[in-house]
Amino acid sequence: MAGTTEARVYRRLAAVLAVADGQPLGAAARRARADRTTVARWVDQYLRAHDAAALADAPRGGRPRLRGLTDRRLERVVAADPRALGYQTATWTAPLLAAHCAERFRCAVSARTVRRRLHALGYRWKRPRYTYAHRAPHLPQKKGLSSAA
């Protein structure tokens, strides 16, 4: 029991140990907050292998992790100019990034997931500030100022 770090395995081992010490299945089940049949199954699993690892959680099904969209790939895409990739915008948005990554890396990812991953990477979204590259020479006249003043 000292070798495990998982609470579930510890609880299962404690129930098996209680049964091994002579406690009835019902008492061990109440103590472990489990059903009698569950404790009996834990005891059988342990007796078959004589190893605490037999009581560990088995891998479960579920939604697969996004293997195609790594943090490194996401950072590379964000660093690229969307216009260079054929988009008609100068800045990335979360829905645009999600669509681009789904097409480019063949992984379905939502805009919310993209936002969450970017936030975890330290990115913050701010509205872009547009500035003129150069000011028109006749701008003071447009503002009502004379060029002689």
Secondary structure, DSSP 8 states (H G I E B T S, - for coil): -TT---HHHHHHHHHHHHHHTT--HHHHHHHHTS-HHHHHHHHHHHHHH-SGGGGS----------SS--HHHHHHHHHS-GGGGT-S-SS--HHHHHHHHHHHH-----HHHHHHHHHHTT----------SS--TTHHHHTT--S--
